[in-house]
Amino acid sequence: MAEHAHSTPASTRAAESRAHILAALIAPFLIALAIFSLGTPDPVTTGHPTAIEAVR
């Protein structure tokens, strides 16, 4: 066994913890956004190509 097996600085552990919490909060939002965008109709197939021209 290593002599200093648990010698990770507290600031490093805190940064890892914050990153994990942030990922846990952002992931469901991105999944919901992807599901919502799949449900919206494509402007070209619905006959509204002017919506694309406005984006350009």
N, C-alpha and C positions, 0 to 999 in steps of 0.2 A: 504494500500500500504506500501511496505517496505520503510524504510527511506533511505537506500543505495541501491536502486534497480539497479543502473547503476555504480557500483563501481568495475567493473572488471578491473584489471591492464592492462595498454596498452601493456605490453610485452606478456601477455596471449592472448589478442586479436590478436596481430601480429603473434604469433605462430599458432593460429587457422587459420588465414588467409593464412599463408604460407602452412599449411597442406592441406587446401582446394585447393589451386592453384596447388600444387604438385599432388594431387589426380586427378585433372581435366586434367593435362598434361599426367599422366601415364595411366589412364584408356583407352583412345583411342588407345594407343600403344599396350596395352595388348589385347584389343579386336581385333585389326588388326592382331596381332601375332596369336591369336587363330583361326581366319578365315583363315589365310595363312596356318597354320599347318593342318587344316582340308582339304585343297586342295591338300596337298602333298600325293602321293601314299604310301601305306604301303610296306616296302621292302619285307616282307614275301609273301604277296599276289601277288606282281609283279614278283617274281622269283629271287630276289636279296638278299638272306639271308646272303651273305658275308658282307653286309653293317652292319648288326647287330653284326657280329663277330668282326668287327673293333671297335665297340663301347665298347664291353666288355673288 
